[in-house]
Amino acid sequence: METAFWTELIKAMPTFVVGLIAARIAWQQAETAKQQKAIAEAKLKFDLFAKRLEFYEAVYALAESAQHYKDHVEAKQAITKMISLAHQSSFLFGNDVEQLVDEMCLKVVELSKGLKATLDNDGVVSPEILAPVLAANTWIKNAPIKETFRPYLDLSNWR
């Protein structure tokens, strides 16, 4: 009777070993899947960061260039680009960035109007045009671009 017990135990041993090996392989696959998920999430975050950084640099460059427009055609091109950026901002950022870009569009429109009126007036700036143009230029110069974008470009949470 005791021999029958050991015989049955020896017969069950390969099944037990195969089960252990299968469990180990399943555990390794689960660990690999977790790592792949973490990599995919990191890649998504990086891609989003890269797109947001590209957007930030475009807005910053437009704000810098807005202060140096020489003609209304240049300003109109900037307005077109700003409107395009405004549409993109709703997908990449919160309302704060969208509002900043919208406000910047309005200020660039003011600059464009002032430039066009000045050119139409043979380069003479009228006082009623000068005040809104200076106000728009000052707003653009002091626009809270870095402060508004900072939460979206902060990498400290990714460490």
Secondary structure as UniProt FT lines:
FT   HELIX           2..66
FT   TURN            67..68
FT   HELIX           72..92
FT   HELIX           95..120
FT   TURN            121..123
FT   HELIX           127..141
FT   HELIX           145..153
FT   HELIX           156..158
//
